[in-house]
Structures are given as structure tokens and as C-alpha cells.
Amino acid sequence: MANAVQVSGGKDGDTPRDRRSPAGDGVWLSPSQQRVWVAYMRVQLRMNYEINRQLQLDSGLSLADYHVLNALSTAPERKLQITDLATVIGWERSRLSHHLRRMCERGLTDRVQSEDDGRATDAVLTERGMAAIVEAAPGHVALVRDLFFDPLPEELVAPFTAALEHIQASLNRSSSLPPPPV
């Protein structure tokens, strides 16, 4: 990622558009692309920080916990095969496996042999996990409204949504992760 973003002016008269990255793997971002990428990264990192902080203070959940609980709460029978859950939330399976172990220790989730595939393991939302997300959701939604939707003019919601959905579709086509299950 660092190779794709120009930090400052050209070298030996090169323009950012003409200059190759240090790794030689592509051209630099244009000024408008750099501006939107840096803005996106700042917003995304700050939003994750603020949401994680609010969830920790209000409910003792991390943002990572919330991602897992949210995905399971909307899944049929509140369970998903671990591989599918990892794909839904965009994590590597090993990261999810370690996180689920900690969530199981806290009684938020269980791991059971899959009824659909005896070789697979399902992550299951427990009653305690469901109670935790139901308790956390109002504060989480209020913060999302305050930090994300309130400053976004209504006329930008539709084009912003379309842009994000377009990027998501491209990620689904070209990502190293399999596409999310239907």
C-alpha cells in the first residue's frame, strides 16, 4: 500500500503520474486519487477506532466481537460454517479461529460439528452472545448515525452507496478471499 501513494513532489523532474513506485510495480496515484485514498484511509481508521472505543466502554465488546456477533445474528439458525463466517466478515480463517476461541471462553459463541458437512465446524451464536449484541446495538447505531450519516448530506448517500457497492463487487471478483456465501 505504501508504494502506491505519493508522499511528496517529483524526483529529477518526474511528475507523480510518470514516476514508478520504488518497487517498480505500477504508477503513482494521481493527485485526485491520492486525495480520495488518503481521505478514505483516515476515515476508515478513525471510524474503526471510535466504534471500537464506544463498544468497549458501553458493552465490553470489541469491534471484532461485534463483526462476528452481527454476522451470526443474521445467519440462518444463528450459525455459519467457520469458513463461511470468515468470508462474510473478510477475515482469514486462522484469525477467526483464534478470535472464536476467545469468544467461546466468554460464552458469546460455541463451536459445533457442522450438520451439513461432518468435516467442518460451525460457529453458533449463544443466547449470551445474542443478548450482548442486542444490548450493544443501540449505542453502536447511535454512534454510526452521529459519525457517519449525520455529516453526510442526503444527496450524497445514493452515489456514495453506489461507489462502495461497485468497489465491493470488484473485490468479490478479484479478491484472494472467496466471495461471501449467498
C-alpha positions as CSV (number, residue, x, y, z in Angstrom):
1,M,0.0,0.0,0.0
2,A,2.8,2.4,0.8
3,N,4.2,2.0,-2.7
4,A,1.0,3.2,-4.3
5,V,0.8,6.5,-2.6
6,Q,2.9,9.5,-3.4
7,V,4.1,11.3,-0.3
8,S,5.6,14.4,-1.9
9,G,6.9,16.1,-5.1
10,G,8.7,14.5,-8.0
11,K,12.2,13.3,-8.4
12,D,14.5,14.6,-11.1
13,G,11.7,16.5,-12.7
14,D,9.4,13.4,-12.9
15,T,5.7,14.0,-12.4
16,P,3.9,11.7,-10.0
17,R,1.9,10.2,-12.8
18,D,5.1,9.2,-14.8
19,R,7.2,8.0,-11.9
20,R,7.2,4.4,-10.9
21,S,6.9,3.2,-7.3
22,P,10.1,2.1,-5.6
23,A,9.1,-1.5,-6.1
24,G,8.6,-0.8,-9.8
25,D,5.1,-2.4,-9.7
26,G,3.0,0.4,-11.0
27,V,2.4,4.1,-11.4
28,W,1.8,6.6,-8.6
29,L,-1.8,7.7,-7.8
30,S,-3.0,10.8,-9.5
31,P,-3.5,13.8,-7.1
32,S,-7.2,13.3,-7.1
33,Q,-6.8,9.5,-6.5
34,Q,-4.3,10.2,-3.7
35,R,-6.6,12.7,-2.1
36,V,-9.6,10.3,-2.0
37,W,-7.4,7.3,-0.9
38,V,-5.9,9.3,2.0
39,A,-9.3,10.6,3.0
40,Y,-10.8,7.1,2.9
41,M,-7.9,5.7,5.0
42,R,-8.2,8.4,7.6
43,V,-12.0,8.0,7.8
44,Q,-11.8,4.2,7.9
45,L,-9.1,4.1,10.6
46,R,-10.7,6.8,12.8
47,M,-14.2,5.2,12.4
48,N,-12.8,1.8,13.5
49,Y,-11.1,3.4,16.5
50,E,-14.2,5.4,17.6
51,I,-16.6,2.5,17.1
52,N,-14.2,0.1,18.9
53,R,-13.8,2.6,21.8
54,Q,-17.6,3.1,22.1
55,L,-18.3,-0.7,22.1
56,Q,-15.6,-1.4,24.7
57,L,-16.9,1.3,27.0
58,D,-20.6,0.6,26.6
59,S,-20.7,-3.1,26.4
60,G,-17.3,-4.7,26.8
61,L,-17.3,-5.9,23.2
62,S,-14.6,-5.1,20.7
63,L,-15.4,-4.1,17.1
64,A,-14.1,-7.6,16.1
65,D,-16.6,-9.2,18.5
66,Y,-19.3,-7.1,17.0
67,H,-18.5,-8.2,13.5
68,V,-18.7,-11.8,14.5
69,L,-21.9,-11.4,16.6
70,N,-23.6,-9.4,13.9
71,A,-22.8,-11.9,11.1
72,L,-24.0,-14.8,13.3
73,S,-27.2,-12.9,14.4
74,T,-28.3,-12.5,10.8
75,A,-27.4,-16.0,9.7
76,P,-30.0,-18.8,9.4
77,E,-30.3,-20.5,12.8
78,R,-27.7,-18.1,14.0
79,K,-24.8,-20.3,12.8
80,L,-22.3,-20.4,9.9
81,Q,-19.5,-22.7,9.0
82,I,-16.3,-21.1,10.1
83,T,-15.0,-20.8,6.6
84,D,-18.2,-19.0,5.5
85,L,-18.1,-16.7,8.6
86,A,-14.5,-15.8,7.8
87,T,-15.6,-14.9,4.2
88,V,-18.6,-12.9,5.4
89,I,-16.6,-10.7,7.7
90,G,-13.5,-10.6,5.5
91,W,-11.0,-12.3,7.8
92,E,-8.5,-15.0,7.4
93,R,-9.8,-18.3,8.8
94,S,-6.9,-18.6,11.3
95,R,-7.7,-15.1,12.7
96,L,-11.3,-16.0,13.1
97,S,-10.5,-19.3,14.7
98,H,-8.4,-17.7,17.4
99,H,-11.0,-15.0,18.0
100,L,-13.8,-17.5,18.2
101,R,-11.8,-19.4,20.8
102,R,-11.7,-16.3,23.0
103,M,-15.4,-15.6,22.3
104,C,-16.3,-19.2,23.3
105,E,-14.4,-18.7,26.5
106,R,-16.6,-15.7,27.2
107,G,-19.8,-17.6,26.4
108,L,-20.7,-15.5,23.3
109,T,-20.3,-18.2,20.7
110,D,-20.0,-22.0,20.5
111,R,-18.2,-24.2,18.0
112,V,-20.0,-27.4,16.9
113,Q,-19.6,-30.0,14.2
114,S,-21.4,-28.9,11.1
115,E,-24.6,-30.8,10.4
116,D,-24.2,-30.1,6.7
117,D,-20.6,-31.2,6.4
118,G,-19.2,-33.5,9.2
119,R,-15.6,-32.4,8.4
120,A,-16.5,-28.7,9.0
121,T,-17.1,-26.7,12.2
122,D,-19.9,-24.2,12.7
123,A,-19.8,-21.1,14.8
124,V,-23.0,-20.7,16.7
125,L,-24.3,-17.6,18.4
126,T,-25.2,-18.4,22.0
127,E,-28.1,-16.8,23.9
128,R,-25.5,-14.8,25.9
129,G,-23.9,-13.6,22.5
130,M,-27.4,-12.6,21.2
131,A,-28.1,-10.7,24.4
132,A,-24.7,-8.9,24.1
133,I,-25.3,-7.7,20.6
134,V,-28.9,-6.7,21.4
135,E,-27.5,-4.7,24.3
136,A,-24.7,-3.1,22.2
137,A,-26.7,-2.3,19.1
138,P,-28.5,0.9,20.2
139,G,-25.3,2.6,21.2
140,H,-23.5,1.4,18.1
141,V,-26.3,2.6,15.8
142,A,-26.4,6.0,17.5
143,L,-22.6,6.4,17.1
144,V,-22.8,5.3,13.4
145,R,-25.5,7.8,12.8
146,D,-23.6,10.6,14.6
147,L,-20.2,9.9,13.0
148,F,-21.1,8.6,9.6
149,F,-24.6,9.6,8.4
150,D,-25.2,13.0,10.1
151,P,-22.3,14.7,8.4
152,L,-23.1,13.0,5.1
153,P,-25.5,15.2,3.0
154,E,-28.6,13.2,2.0
155,E,-27.9,13.9,-1.7
156,L,-24.5,12.1,-1.4
157,V,-25.9,8.9,0.2
158,A,-27.0,7.3,-3.0
159,P,-23.8,8.0,-5.1
160,F,-21.6,7.0,-2.1
161,T,-23.6,3.8,-1.7
162,A,-23.2,3.1,-5.4
163,A,-19.5,3.7,-5.3
164,L,-19.0,1.4,-2.3
165,E,-21.1,-1.3,-3.9
166,H,-19.1,-1.1,-7.1
167,I,-15.8,-1.4,-5.2
168,Q,-17.3,-4.3,-3.2
169,A,-18.3,-6.1,-6.4
170,S,-14.8,-5.7,-7.8
171,L,-13.3,-7.0,-4.6
172,N,-15.6,-10.0,-4.7
173,R,-14.4,-10.7,-8.3
174,S,-10.7,-10.3,-7.7
175,S,-10.1,-10.9,-4.0
176,S,-7.9,-13.6,-2.5
177,L,-10.9,-14.4,-0.3
178,P,-13.8,-16.4,-1.8
179,P,-17.0,-14.4,-2.4
180,P,-19.3,-14.3,0.6
181,P,-21.9,-17.1,0.7
182,V,-25.4,-16.3,-0.6
